[in-house]
């Protein structure tokens, strides 16, 4: 757990106050970080990375405003958990950035 927290802190440090992970535009790096953060929500929900790293939360919220990113995550979770508890948790955690349709 300490290694994961240290890795997330390093990514947050690299992001700093920038809008995107690399350069001035959306890149594959942003997708990779977003997938990692979504995975943390799924597999280690007790790790409150949003409060610890508000810059990552801002990036994740921005990524979830992109229909392709948001819908891919939702479809994966629906397929994996068939609308169970984890999907509800994911929807609740991501609600401020967007409204998911039922």
N, C-alpha and C positions, 0 to 999 in steps of 0.2 A: 504494500500500500504506500509506503514511503517513496518508493521508486516512481510510482504512478504520480503521486502528488508532486514530486520534484520535476518530473517530465512536463506536467501541465504548467507548473510555475515557470519552467524554462520557455515553453511556447508562449505563455502570457508575456514574459519578459521580452522575447523577440518581437512580438506583435506591438507591444508598447501602446502608443496612442495612434498608430497607423490605422487606416481604414481596412486594409487588406494585408495578408501575410507577406506577400512578395510584391514589391512595386506599387503602382497606383491603380491596378485593376484586379478584378476577380480572376483567380488562377486555380489550377489544380491543388495548390497548397491550401487554399481556403476550403476546398472540398474535403481534403484529407483531414484537416483540423476539425471541420464540422462533423465528419463521420466519427472521429475519435471522441468528440464531446457527446455526440448522440449515443455512442457505445457506452460511455461512462454512465449516462443516464439509465441505460438499459441494464447494465451488469453491476454497477456500483452506485446505486441511487442515493446511498447515504453520504457520498462524497459531494459536498456542497461547493462545487467549483465556481458556480455563478457568484456567490458572495465573496469568495476568495479572490476571484479574477474577473472583475466587472468588464474588462476589455474583451475577454473571451465570450462573456455573456452577450455583449453588444454584437460581436461578430456572429455568434450563433443565431441571435435574433434576426440579424440581417440576412443570413443564409436561409433561414426558414421563411423569409418573405419571397424567396425565389420559388415559384411553383414546382419546378423540376426537383429541387432539393427536398422541399417539404413533402411532395407527393410520393417520392421514392421512399423516403423514410417511413411514411405512413403505410404505404403498401407493404413494405417489408415487415413491419410490426404486425399488421393485420394478418399477413400470411403466417408468420411465426406463432402468433399468440391468439389468433382468431377472436380478436376483440376482448381479450381478457384483461386482467388487472394491470399488466405492464403497459398495454396500449392506453388505458385510462390515465396512468401515471404520466406517460409521455405527453399525452394531450394536455393534461393539467399543467405540466412544467413548461410547455411551449405555447400556452394560450396567450400570454401577453403580446407575443410577436405577431400572431395571426389567429384567425378563427378556422378551425378545421371543420369541414362539413361532415355530417354523420353518414 
